[in-house]
Amino acid sequence: MELIGEEWTGEAAQGAPGVPVRREHLVVVGNGMAGCRAVEELLARDPNRYRVTIFGAEPHVNYNRIMLSPVLAGEKTFDEIVINGLDWYRDNGIELIASDPVTAIDRMGKTISSRNGRTLGYDKLLIATGSDPFIIPVPGKDLPGVISFRDMSDVDAMLAAAEAGKANGGGAAVVIGGGLLGLEAAHGLSLRGMKVTVLHLMPTLMERQLDEAAGWLLKSALEARGQTILTGADTAEILGTDAVEGVKLKDGRVIPASLVVMAVGIRPNTALAREAGLAVGRGIQVDDHMVTSDANVLAVGECVEHAGQVYGLVAPLWEMCRALADGLVEKHSGYKGSVTSTKLKVSGIDVFSAGDFSGGDGAEDIVLRDASRGVYKRVVVKDDRIVGAVLYGDTGDGSWYFDLLKRQEDVSQLRDVLIFGQAFAQGGAPRTLRRPLRRSRTMPRSAAATASPRARWLPASRRARAASTQCAPAARPRQAAARAPGWSRTSSR
């Protein structure tokens, strides 16, 4: 027996032996990391429950978008960042329809329509459309040579620009946005031989992940690698007639460029859901089981809004996928939101942040700075609990601080040794103190309080006394950070 648009199976499906049972059809809109991970979680729970069709806008299998930066930098090839090859789709009986994005959802008829004219029915629909890059609305934004940094086609465009620039002595690129994506784009283009200028509107690079002091250290490190970093830079227009020629700032400065990369942020891609009449706020609104305002339509990933929050990090997305898969096999667990941390390698420099590091009433900063080794650590404590942490250069204890933060553990007994990390707190040898911390001639006294010449690896009998000397809290985070530009590479005394 055959039914058009449906699939029948034999004894592999639940039901009486020999009696065909119809499998429900799950259509996934989006062939990216979140959509495919949700399918992986579903297959792990019940591989025979659903017939799966995945629509993708790109002409590729599922790849790791986080690893686009190493591809741009020449450290990896595209094949090395593929997550699910064609064999995965084939072996699991998944129909992949690539280069054909879904353009409409008919919720009443339970069908979807694609750009290439396909119409397909579904029992359950999963929207995993991710996010769109934000393009600042300035004159010249549509010129050839203005691109974003979200997918492999953007990487190909940047590589082509770098190759073309070699004929003209390297070429010049402007990256608008000093967040992670912007800095990674700048790093990769610099390695490809382009002269790169980064424009960032805010005074601190990666201000959502780093405080002012860590942002200053990062800026200094990137400038030492040959990049030009302009903070407080507000773009007025992109110059050019038939192609990009430069960027003009609102203060009148002009930066020549043949390539402009927009990396100023992302926002959930909700257009398809909104047109279908689903509830949409900042993202597609879902419950704890990733179900939208339509019981037969689910959503997962960067496109969703859960309990008023949107997420752009991998860990929360994976948690969403597990909850979604549980619900699809009727073993409901529920997603309860995520406490997030960020551990990144920015152009080869390790950074970590978690929680609220803005300070404020009742908050106490514990700070360690070692300018000679490029290490900065700041832990924010309130009511004897860690509420935030920023690490730069040495992020080995990030997971320990994050665990203490999540569990809201009382750290009053660790107060004097907390900044030195888990090994020191448990009686081991801390990484940070295995070499002497010396005071820079120009390092401010507020910073030097945490980097005295006495801060050396000490025997156990002397640790407590040294720790109490080293961990004097900074007066105020902004005051301490404001002095950061006085730091210098440490010289021996």
C-alpha positions, 0 to 999 in steps of 0.5 A: 500500500502506498500513500502520496506524501506519507511513509509506511514501515513494517515491523520496525515501527510500533504496532502489531507484527506485519501491520504497517504503521504510519510514521509521523513526518517531521519537517525541519526548516533549517539545516544548521547546527541547532536543527540537525542537533535536534534531529540527532537527539531525536534519533538517539531516543527513537530512530523509527518514530519520525520520517525526517525532511530537512530544508536548508538555504545553503548548498551544504551539509551541516557544518560548524559555523563556530569554526568559520574563523579558522577556515578564514584564517587558513587553519582549517578547510571546509571539510574539516568543519563538517558535522554531518556529512551526506552519509549521516543523512543517508544512513538515517533515512533523512531527506535533505533539500539543500539550496531551497529555503522554506518561504511559507507555512500553511498552518491550517493545511499543515504544509510548507512551501519552498522557494523552488516551488515545493509543497510538502505536508508535515505532522510536526514542523521544526523551525530552526532558522537561526539568526540574521546579521544586523546591517547598520542603515548607513548610506552605501550599505548595499555597495558591492564589497559590503558583506556580513560574517555568518556563513560559508559564502561570506568566508568565500567572499572575504577570501576572494577579496584578500586574493584580489588585494594581493595584486594591489599590495595586500588590499585594505579591509574595514571591519565594523564591530569589535565583538567576537565575530568582528575580531575573528574576521579581522584576525583572519583577513590580517593573516591573509595579508590585508591591512585591517582596521576595526571600528567599534562604537563602544569604548571597550572591545567585546563589552558584553563579555569583557570589562574595561581592563580586559578589553584594554588588554585585548585591544593592546594585544591586537594592535601589537599584531598590526591591526588598527583598532578604533573604539568610540568610532561611529560610522557615518557612511560607506564610500564608493560608486560602483564598489566600496572605496572606504568608510567615513566616520561621523567625526570626519575621518575616512578609512580607505577600504576595498572590503567592509565586513559588517559584524555589529550583531545578530537578531533572531530570524523570525520572518517566516514564523511571523508571517505564519501568525505564530507568537513572536517577541524578540524571537519565536516564543516557545514553552519549556518543550520548545513548542510555539503558539501552534502545538504542531510547530516547534522552534529551537536555536537562536531564532527562539525566545524562551521566558523572555530570553534569547540565546546565541551560545552553543550550550543553551541551544544543546539544552533546548534540543534535548528538551525538544527531543524528549517532548517529541517522544513524549518523555517530557523533561522541559527546558528551564533556561540557562546560566551561561558562561563564555570561554573563547579564544579571540585571535589566539587569546584566551578569554572567559566571562560569566555572570554579572561583572558590572559591580554595583552596590554590595559587590566586591571585586577581587582582582589579579593583574600580571601585565608582564604575562598578559594575565588579568583575573577579576571575580565579583563577589556579593553576599559571599557568593560569586556573581561574575567573573572575567578572565583574560590570558589564563582561563583555566579556572573558568569552569571552577568559577562558573560552577561556584556561580551556578551553585551559588556556593558560599565562598567566604572561607575561600575569600583570601585565595579565591583569585588564585584558582582551584588548585591553590584553594585546594592546596596545589600549585596555582598556574598564575603563581608559578612565576613571580608577579612583578610590579610594572614601573607604570602599573597603577597602585590599585593594580599593583596591590594584586601583583606585588613582588612578594607574590611568588610561589610560596610553601604552604606555611606562608600561602595564607599570609601572602594571599591576604596581601595579594587579594586586596579588592579594587576600589571600584571596577570603573576606577580600576579599569580607567587606569588600565592604559597606564599599564606597560610590559613589566621589566625586572627591577 
